[in-house]
Amino acid sequence: MTVATAPEAARAETARPSETILKVDGLRVELRGERGTLRAVDGVSFDLKRGETLGIVGESGCGKSLTALSVIGLLPRPVGRIASGTIELEGVGNLARLPDSLMKRVRGNHISMIFQEPMTSLNPVFTVGFQISEVLRTHKGLSKREARARSIEMLKLVGIPLPEMRFDSYPHQLSGGMRQRVMIAMALACEPQIMLADEPTTALDVTIQAQILKLMNQLKEKTGTSIVLITHDLGVIAKMAARILVMYAGVVVEESDARDLFATPLHPYTQGLLNSILRLEPGKERRRQLYTIKGSVPSLYALPRGCRFSDRCPAVHEPCRVAEPPLAPPDADPSSPHKVRCWLHRKPDLQ
């Protein structure tokens, strides 16, 4: 997907209310492996406002999905655990310390999640209608008849043709795009405050991808649900998100509203991601070689000293090898909401 020159979501959400519905502060997630315990998410903080779409972007292995799984309480156990930090949901409290019995009530009612591949999330032996109905009966206490009517209504809402017939279809009888629509219907069935979408369009072709993104925006406008969109695709982010977190090796390296991030990316990693996108300009033949960021995301068992991006950074200099920079506004504009974790924009205090 080609990236938009002026992010559409940034323009669409400028007049939205500013109430914070979710506040993540200093989240640290540890994973236990054969070589010991590693910190896969290291001090991530962000706010999510009512009716907002927040994008979290970065390469595979950067901690994006683990951040979302922490919010919804689905970290793999006993391998993963929240070591520290808070996840404050409006009207509920700190989800990081909520007992499992109460967290089950939060899932579906307050927060739902759309996963990357619906075939691994939908049960192949039950009809899609049964699976949506079970969510409604479990979380809303609806009768079988009420749940069926509501499920058909949700299938219609997400644009599935002949919803009464599709209610009795099995996942393998639907196309990839229709299965993803079923997942969205299931996620929105209980009218949650927040929807977490983890690479929701990666497995779909470009045409279906555009339809699903349009559908998510339309449903957000209709229901007021806040969205956390996790992806490696900045083209998707440009179409959807008003604010963006860029993650690398378990930390946030840049945070900004979409317009500023695309216009003036500050971190070399963000610049590399943007330069790696194919841009098609009408009337011009593409001649330049596609840019790639050298190397790969480091192992969390062997992070470089100082800045985590230093081994791959084209602008690395001495302070980068000594200490990790904080996530903060640049020295040139200390009051800016645009934050970056880079010594190029801060005077290092290495005393």
C-alpha positions as CSV (number, residue, x, y, z in Angstrom):
1,M,0.0,0.0,0.0
2,T,1.4,3.5,-0.8
3,V,1.5,6.0,2.0
4,A,-0.7,9.1,1.9
5,T,1.1,12.4,1.8
6,A,-1.3,13.9,4.3
7,P,-2.7,11.4,6.8
8,E,-6.5,11.3,6.4
9,A,-7.2,10.4,10.0
10,A,-5.3,13.3,11.4
11,R,-7.6,15.7,9.6
12,A,-10.8,13.7,10.5
13,E,-10.1,13.6,14.3
14,T,-9.0,17.2,15.0
15,A,-12.3,18.1,16.5
16,R,-12.7,15.0,18.7
17,P,-13.3,15.2,22.5
18,S,-10.1,14.8,24.5
19,E,-11.3,12.6,27.4
20,T,-8.8,9.9,28.2
21,I,-10.4,6.4,28.3
22,L,-7.2,4.3,28.7
23,K,-3.9,5.3,30.3
24,V,-0.9,3.0,30.1
25,D,2.0,4.1,32.3
26,G,5.5,2.5,32.5
27,L,4.3,-0.9,31.2
28,R,7.0,-3.6,31.5
29,V,6.4,-7.1,30.2
30,E,8.7,-10.0,30.9
31,L,9.0,-13.3,29.0
32,R,10.6,-16.4,30.4
33,G,12.7,-18.3,27.8
34,E,15.3,-21.0,27.7
35,R,18.1,-18.5,28.1
36,G,16.4,-16.7,31.0
37,T,14.0,-13.9,31.5
38,L,13.9,-11.0,29.0
39,R,12.0,-7.7,29.1
40,A,10.0,-7.6,25.9
41,V,8.2,-4.4,26.6
42,D,10.2,-1.9,28.6
43,G,8.5,1.2,30.1
44,V,5.8,1.9,27.4
45,S,3.4,4.7,28.2
46,F,0.5,6.2,26.3
47,D,-3.0,7.6,26.6
48,L,-6.0,6.7,24.4
49,K,-8.8,9.2,24.1
50,R,-12.5,8.5,23.5
51,G,-13.3,8.1,19.8
52,E,-9.6,8.2,18.8
53,T,-7.5,5.8,16.7
54,L,-4.0,5.4,18.0
55,G,-1.5,3.7,15.8
56,I,1.4,1.5,17.1
57,V,3.9,0.8,14.4
58,G,7.3,-1.0,14.1
59,E,9.0,-4.1,12.8
60,S,8.1,-7.6,14.0
61,G,9.5,-8.3,17.4
62,C,9.3,-4.7,18.6
63,G,6.7,-5.4,21.4
64,K,3.6,-4.1,19.7
65,S,1.4,-7.2,20.0
66,L,2.6,-7.9,23.6
67,T,1.6,-4.4,24.5
68,A,-2.0,-5.1,23.2
69,L,-2.1,-8.5,24.8
70,S,-1.2,-6.9,28.2
71,V,-4.0,-4.4,27.9
72,I,-6.6,-7.1,27.2
73,G,-5.1,-9.6,29.7
74,L,-4.1,-12.3,27.2
75,L,-0.4,-12.6,27.7
76,P,0.8,-16.2,27.2
77,R,1.1,-17.9,30.6
78,P,3.2,-18.9,32.4
79,V,5.7,-17.5,29.9
80,G,4.7,-13.9,30.0
81,R,3.8,-11.5,32.8
82,I,3.4,-7.8,33.5
83,A,6.4,-7.0,35.7
84,S,5.4,-3.4,36.5
85,G,3.4,-0.5,35.3
86,T,-0.3,0.4,35.3
87,I,-3.1,0.0,32.7
88,E,-5.9,2.3,33.9
89,L,-9.3,1.9,32.2
90,E,-11.9,4.5,32.8
91,G,-14.5,3.2,35.2
92,V,-12.7,-0.1,35.9
93,G,-9.3,0.6,37.4
94,N,-5.8,-0.9,36.9
95,L,-6.2,-3.8,34.5
96,A,-2.6,-4.9,35.3
97,R,-3.7,-6.0,38.8
98,L,-7.2,-7.2,38.0
99,P,-8.0,-10.8,39.0
100,D,-8.8,-13.2,36.1
101,S,-12.4,-13.5,37.1
102,L,-12.9,-9.8,36.7
103,M,-10.8,-9.5,33.6
104,K,-13.1,-11.9,31.8
105,R,-15.9,-9.4,32.3
106,V,-13.7,-6.6,30.9
107,R,-13.0,-8.6,27.7
108,G,-15.9,-8.2,25.3
109,N,-17.8,-5.7,27.5
110,H,-15.1,-3.0,27.7
111,I,-12.2,-4.1,25.4
112,S,-12.2,-6.4,22.4
113,M,-9.5,-7.6,20.0
114,I,-9.3,-8.3,16.3
115,F,-6.4,-10.7,15.4
116,Q,-4.3,-10.9,12.3
117,E,-5.6,-14.2,10.9
118,P,-9.3,-14.9,11.6
119,M,-8.9,-18.6,10.6
120,T,-6.8,-19.1,13.7
121,S,-9.2,-17.1,15.9
122,L,-12.6,-18.5,14.7
123,N,-13.4,-22.0,15.8
124,P,-13.7,-24.1,12.6
125,V,-16.3,-26.6,14.1
126,F,-18.9,-23.9,15.0
127,T,-20.9,-21.6,12.7
128,V,-19.9,-17.9,12.7
129,G,-23.4,-17.1,14.0
130,F,-23.0,-19.4,17.0
131,Q,-19.7,-17.9,17.8
132,I,-21.0,-14.3,17.8
133,S,-24.1,-15.4,19.8
134,E,-21.9,-17.0,22.4
135,V,-20.2,-13.7,23.0
136,L,-23.5,-12.0,23.5
137,R,-24.9,-14.7,25.7
138,T,-21.8,-14.8,27.9
139,H,-21.3,-11.1,28.3
140,K,-24.8,-9.7,27.9
141,G,-26.9,-12.5,29.2
142,L,-29.1,-12.6,26.1
143,S,-31.4,-15.4,25.3
144,K,-30.7,-17.7,22.4
145,R,-33.3,-15.9,20.3
146,E,-32.1,-12.4,21.3
147,A,-28.5,-13.4,20.6
148,R,-29.4,-14.7,17.1
149,A,-31.2,-11.5,16.2
150,R,-28.4,-9.3,17.5
151,S,-25.8,-11.5,15.7
152,I,-27.6,-11.1,12.4
153,E,-27.8,-7.4,13.0
154,M,-24.0,-7.3,13.5
155,L,-23.3,-9.3,10.4
156,K,-25.5,-6.8,8.5
157,L,-23.7,-3.9,10.1
158,V,-20.3,-5.1,8.9
159,G,-21.5,-5.5,5.4
160,I,-21.9,-9.2,5.0
161,P,-24.5,-10.0,2.3
162,L,-27.4,-12.3,3.2
163,P,-26.6,-12.2,6.9
164,E,-29.5,-14.6,7.9
165,M,-27.9,-17.3,5.6
166,R,-24.3,-16.5,6.6
167,F,-25.3,-16.9,10.3
168,D,-25.3,-20.6,9.7
169,S,-22.0,-20.7,7.7
170,Y,-18.8,-22.2,8.9
171,P,-15.5,-20.1,8.8
172,H,-14.1,-22.2,5.9
173,Q,-17.1,-21.3,3.8
174,L,-16.3,-17.6,3.9
175,S,-13.6,-15.6,2.1
176,G,-10.7,-14.1,4.0
177,G,-12.3,-10.6,3.9
178,M,-15.7,-12.0,5.1
179,R,-14.0,-13.9,7.9
180,Q,-12.3,-10.6,9.0
181,R,-15.7,-8.9,8.9
182,V,-17.1,-11.6,11.2
183,M,-14.2,-10.9,13.6
184,I,-15.1,-7.2,13.6
185,A,-18.7,-8.1,14.2
186,M,-17.7,-10.3,17.1
187,A,-15.4,-7.6,18.5
188,L,-18.2,-4.9,18.4
189,A,-21.1,-7.1,19.4
190,C,-21.0,-6.0,23.1
191,E,-20.3,-2.4,22.2
192,P,-16.9,-2.2,23.8
193,Q,-15.2,1.1,24.6
194,I,-11.9,0.0,23.0
195,M,-11.1,-2.2,20.1
196,L,-7.5,-3.5,19.7
197,A,-6.7,-4.4,16.1
198,D,-3.5,-6.4,15.7
199,E,-2.5,-6.4,12.0
200,P,-6.1,-6.8,11.0
201,T,-5.5,-6.5,7.2
202,T,-2.1,-8.1,6.7
203,A,-3.5,-11.4,5.3
204,L,-5.9,-9.7,2.9
205,D,-5.3,-8.5,-0.7
206,V,-5.2,-4.8,-1.3
207,T,-8.7,-4.3,-2.4
208,I,-10.2,-6.2,0.6
209,Q,-7.8,-4.4,2.9
210,A,-9.1,-1.0,1.8
211,Q,-12.7,-2.2,2.4
212,I,-11.9,-3.4,5.9
213,L,-10.1,-0.2,6.8
214,K,-13.1,1.8,5.5
215,L,-15.4,-0.4,7.5
216,M,-13.5,0.1,10.7
217,N,-13.5,3.9,10.3
218,Q,-17.3,3.9,9.6
219,L,-18.0,1.7,12.6
220,K,-15.9,3.9,14.8
221,E,-17.8,6.9,13.7
222,K,-21.1,5.1,14.3
223,T,-20.3,3.5,17.7
224,G,-17.7,5.9,19.2
225,T,-15.3,3.0,19.9
226,S,-11.7,3.9,20.4
227,I,-9.2,1.9,18.4
228,V,-5.6,0.9,19.0
229,L,-4.3,-0.2,15.6
230,I,-1.1,-2.3,15.6
231,T,0.7,-2.7,12.3
232,H,4.0,-2.6,10.5
233,D,2.4,-0.8,7.5
234,L,2.7,3.0,7.6
235,G,0.3,3.2,4.6
236,V,-2.4,1.7,6.9
237,I,-1.5,4.0,9.7
238,A,-1.7,7.1,7.4
239,K,-5.3,6.2,6.5
240,M,-6.4,5.4,10.1
241,A,-4.5,7.0,13.0
242,A,-4.6,10.4,14.5
243,R,-1.6,9.7,16.8
244,I,1.2,7.3,16.4
245,L,3.7,5.5,18.6
246,V,6.8,4.1,16.9
247,M,8.2,1.1,18.8
248,Y,11.6,-0.5,18.5
249,A,13.1,-3.4,20.6
250,G,10.5,-3.0,23.3
251,V,10.5,0.8,23.7
252,V,8.7,3.7,22.2
253,V,11.3,5.7,20.1
254,E,8.9,8.4,18.8
255,E,5.4,9.7,19.6
256,S,3.5,12.3,17.7
257,D,0.3,13.2,16.0
258,A,0.2,11.7,12.5
259,R,0.6,14.9,10.6
260,D,3.8,15.9,12.3
261,L,5.3,12.4,12.2
262,F,4.8,12.1,8.4
263,A,5.9,15.7,7.8
264,T,9.0,15.8,10.1
265,P,10.0,12.4,11.5
266,L,12.7,12.9,14.1
267,H,14.1,9.5,14.9
268,P,16.4,7.8,12.3
269,Y,14.3,4.6,12.7
270,T,11.1,6.4,11.8
271,Q,12.8,8.1,8.9
272,G,14.0,4.7,7.7
273,L,10.5,3.3,7.9
274,L,9.1,6.1,5.9
275,N,11.9,6.0,3.3
276,S,11.2,2.3,2.9
277,I,7.7,2.9,1.5
278,L,7.2,2.8,-2.2
279,R,5.8,6.1,-3.4
280,L,4.0,6.2,-6.8
281,E,3.9,9.6,-8.4
282,P,1.7,10.1,-11.5
283,G,3.6,10.8,-14.6
284,K,7.0,9.8,-13.1
285,E,8.9,6.7,-13.7
286,R,10.3,5.1,-10.5
287,R,14.1,5.1,-10.8
288,R,15.4,5.1,-7.3
289,Q,16.3,1.9,-5.5
290,L,13.9,1.1,-2.6
291,Y,15.6,2.1,0.7
292,T,16.1,-0.5,3.4
293,I,17.1,-0.3,7.0
294,K,20.3,-2.3,7.4
295,G,20.5,-5.2,9.8
296,S,17.6,-6.4,11.9
297,V,15.9,-5.9,15.3
298,P,18.4,-7.0,17.9
299,S,17.8,-10.0,20.2
300,L,16.4,-8.9,23.5
301,Y,19.0,-11.1,25.1
302,A,21.8,-9.0,23.5
303,L,20.7,-5.4,23.2
304,P,23.5,-2.9,22.3
305,R,24.7,-0.6,25.0
306,G,23.1,2.8,24.9
307,C,20.6,3.4,22.2
308,R,18.9,0.2,21.1
309,F,19.0,1.4,17.4
310,S,22.7,2.3,17.5
311,D,23.9,-0.7,15.5
312,R,21.6,0.1,12.6
313,C,21.6,3.9,12.8
314,P,23.2,5.9,9.9
315,A,23.6,8.9,12.3
316,V,25.1,7.0,15.3
317,H,27.7,9.0,17.3
318,E,29.6,8.6,20.6
319,P,26.7,9.4,23.1
320,C,24.6,6.7,21.4
321,R,27.0,4.0,22.5
322,V,27.1,5.2,26.1
323,A,23.6,5.8,27.4
324,E,20.0,5.2,26.2
325,P,18.3,8.5,25.6
326,P,14.9,9.3,27.2
327,L,11.7,9.7,25.4
328,A,11.1,13.5,25.5
329,P,10.5,16.6,23.4
330,P,13.5,17.8,21.4
331,D,15.6,20.5,23.0
332,A,14.7,22.9,20.2
333,D,11.0,22.7,21.3
334,P,10.7,21.5,24.9
335,S,6.9,22.2,25.0
336,S,6.2,20.1,21.9
337,P,3.9,17.1,22.2
338,H,6.2,15.4,19.6
339,K,8.5,13.1,21.6
340,V,11.6,11.3,20.4
341,R,14.2,8.9,22.0
342,C,17.3,10.2,20.3
343,W,20.5,12.0,21.2
344,L,20.4,13.9,17.9
345,H,17.6,16.0,19.4
346,R,18.8,16.3,23.0
347,K,22.0,17.4,24.6
348,P,23.3,14.3,26.4
349,D,24.0,14.5,30.1
350,L,26.5,11.7,30.6
351,Q,27.9,12.8,33.9
